[in-house]
Amino acid sequence: MPVLRADGDALRWYECGRRGMPWGDWGSWIKDQTPGTRAIFYGADGSAYDATPAPYSSNSRYYWTPV
């Protein structure tokens, strides 16, 4: 469930699993989970599209439309 923030919407996911991305266009992400873990972003066809580096990592300008 999105959490409304003053600087935009945020999703906070704490457990592993595939989830649908509710928006597209430009946004950001922050990865601050268990050391050594990575988030994998999948494209509409189900194939791995991108992945985050291990925590702590972030990207202040990420294009979400293909995810």
Backbone as CSV, one residue per row, in Angstrom:
resi,resn,N_x,N_y,N_z,CA_x,CA_y,CA_z,C_x,C_y,C_z
1,MET,0.847,-1.174,0.000,0.000,0.000,0.000,0.892,1.237,0.000
2,PRO,0.681,2.173,-0.927,1.498,3.393,-0.951,1.310,4.216,0.310
3,VAL,2.358,4.829,0.742,2.329,5.738,1.876,2.536,7.129,1.312
4,LEU,1.571,8.031,1.496,1.683,9.371,0.957,2.708,10.177,1.755
5,ARG,3.618,10.801,1.042,4.652,11.615,1.669,4.630,12.997,1.036
6,ALA,5.182,13.966,1.727,5.211,15.334,1.224,5.964,15.428,-0.097
7,ASP,6.960,14.573,-0.305,7.763,14.632,-1.521,7.381,13.558,-2.535
8,GLY,6.237,12.917,-2.367,5.771,11.903,-3.309,5.252,10.675,-2.589
9,ASP,4.838,9.680,-3.360,4.351,8.424,-2.787,5.515,7.503,-2.496
10,ALA,5.361,6.676,-1.488,6.407,5.720,-1.123,5.783,4.354,-0.881
11,LEU,6.496,3.315,-1.265,6.110,1.940,-0.954,7.161,1.393,-0.010
12,ARG,6.715,0.779,1.060,7.650,0.173,2.013,7.376,-1.321,2.041
13,TRP,8.280,-2.085,1.446,8.132,-3.530,1.403,9.218,-4.138,2.254
14,TYR,8.816,-5.007,3.191,9.733,-5.575,4.161,9.969,-7.064,3.971
15,GLU,9.233,-7.696,3.082,9.374,-9.132,2.880,9.668,-9.422,1.410
16,CYS,10.366,-10.507,1.170,10.669,-10.917,-0.196,9.398,-11.337,-0.914
17,GLY,9.364,-11.135,-2.206,8.232,-11.552,-3.015,8.071,-10.625,-4.204
18,ARG,7.368,-11.098,-5.217,7.105,-10.257,-6.391,5.853,-9.430,-6.146
19,ARG,5.932,-8.185,-6.559,4.809,-7.266,-6.413,4.686,-6.435,-7.677
20,GLY,3.482,-6.028,-7.983,3.254,-5.154,-9.121,3.653,-3.722,-8.794
21,MET,4.244,-3.053,-9.753,4.609,-1.657,-9.573,3.407,-0.800,-9.952
22,PRO,2.865,0.001,-9.026,1.643,0.746,-9.305,1.841,2.044,-10.081
23,TRP,3.049,2.362,-10.476,3.269,3.582,-11.250,4.403,3.398,-12.236
24,GLY,4.544,4.347,-13.126,5.624,4.363,-14.107,6.262,5.737,-14.115
25,ASP,7.024,6.010,-15.107,7.727,7.275,-15.271,8.926,7.334,-14.316
26,TRP,9.380,8.499,-14.005,10.583,8.672,-13.188,10.264,8.703,-11.706
27,GLY,11.159,8.146,-10.913,11.017,8.131,-9.465,12.355,7.820,-8.837
28,SER,12.331,7.205,-7.690,13.562,6.878,-6.969,13.366,5.602,-6.176
29,TRP,14.448,5.098,-5.613,14.370,3.975,-4.683,15.503,4.070,-3.668
30,ILE,15.275,3.467,-2.517,16.291,3.330,-1.455,16.282,1.873,-1.037
31,LYS,17.427,1.259,-0.949,17.570,-0.149,-0.553,18.331,-0.179,0.758
32,ASP,17.646,-0.504,1.833,18.252,-0.510,3.161,17.762,-1.738,3.925
33,GLN,18.083,-2.937,3.394,17.640,-4.169,4.013,18.838,-4.957,4.536
34,THR,18.636,-6.214,4.740,19.668,-7.104,5.255,20.920,-7.047,4.382
35,PRO,22.086,-6.922,4.978,23.321,-6.885,4.179,23.420,-8.093,3.242
36,GLY,23.856,-7.822,2.021,24.033,-8.887,1.037,22.819,-9.155,0.175
37,THR,21.651,-8.623,0.534,20.458,-8.852,-0.281,20.367,-7.808,-1.387
38,ARG,19.648,-8.164,-2.440,19.447,-7.250,-3.566,17.988,-7.322,-3.994
39,ALA,17.449,-6.216,-4.436,16.108,-6.209,-5.022,16.261,-6.428,-6.524
40,ILE,15.428,-7.275,-7.090,15.439,-7.527,-8.524,14.159,-6.943,-9.106
41,PHE,14.292,-6.142,-10.148,13.152,-5.545,-10.829,12.882,-6.356,-12.092
42,TYR,11.620,-6.738,-12.290,11.226,-7.556,-13.429,10.443,-6.725,-14.442
43,GLY,10.625,-7.019,-15.699,9.883,-6.362,-16.766,8.515,-6.993,-16.932
44,ALA,7.698,-6.412,-17.796,6.343,-6.903,-18.030,6.328,-8.343,-18.534
45,ASP,7.387,-8.775,-19.222,7.442,-10.152,-19.731,7.917,-11.149,-18.678
46,GLY,8.199,-10.677,-17.461,8.608,-11.559,-16.371,10.091,-11.803,-16.252
47,SER,10.871,-11.276,-17.183,12.322,-11.476,-17.098,12.961,-10.397,-16.220
48,ALA,14.091,-10.741,-15.627,14.812,-9.786,-14.780,15.240,-8.598,-15.628
49,TYR,14.878,-7.411,-15.195,15.166,-6.184,-15.929,16.359,-5.440,-15.323
50,ASP,16.445,-5.412,-13.994,17.489,-4.660,-13.295,17.583,-5.189,-11.873
51,ALA,18.622,-4.811,-11.172,18.783,-5.211,-9.777,19.534,-4.115,-9.030
52,THR,19.255,-4.006,-7.755,19.955,-3.026,-6.929,21.290,-3.584,-6.473
53,PRO,22.234,-2.726,-6.153,23.428,-3.192,-5.450,23.030,-3.619,-4.025
54,ALA,23.946,-4.219,-3.322,23.686,-4.592,-1.929,23.455,-3.333,-1.091
55,PRO,22.732,-3.440,0.027,22.467,-2.278,0.875,23.761,-1.687,1.443
56,TYR,23.746,-0.529,1.866,22.808,0.524,1.589,23.073,1.068,0.187
57,SER,21.991,1.245,-0.591,22.132,1.824,-1.920,20.856,2.606,-2.242
58,SER,20.969,3.490,-3.206,19.808,4.281,-3.600,20.001,4.802,-5.016
59,ASN,18.916,5.257,-5.592,18.944,5.888,-6.895,17.887,6.990,-6.868
60,SER,18.297,8.216,-6.976,17.362,9.340,-6.871,16.634,9.631,-8.178
61,ARG,17.027,8.970,-9.266,16.361,9.179,-10.564,16.335,7.845,-11.322
62,TYR,15.230,7.127,-11.166,15.094,5.805,-11.762,13.845,5.769,-12.637
63,TYR,13.951,5.172,-13.821,12.831,5.092,-14.754,12.050,3.804,-14.511
64,TRP,10.837,3.927,-13.938,10.053,2.776,-13.511,9.154,2.170,-14.584
65,THR,8.919,2.854,-15.691,7.933,2.380,-16.669,8.172,0.941,-17.143
66,PRO,9.401,0.505,-17.417,9.573,-0.886,-17.872,9.434,-1.939,-16.777
67,VAL,9.367,-1.522,-15.527,9.342,-2.471,-14.404,7.930,-2.949,-14.142
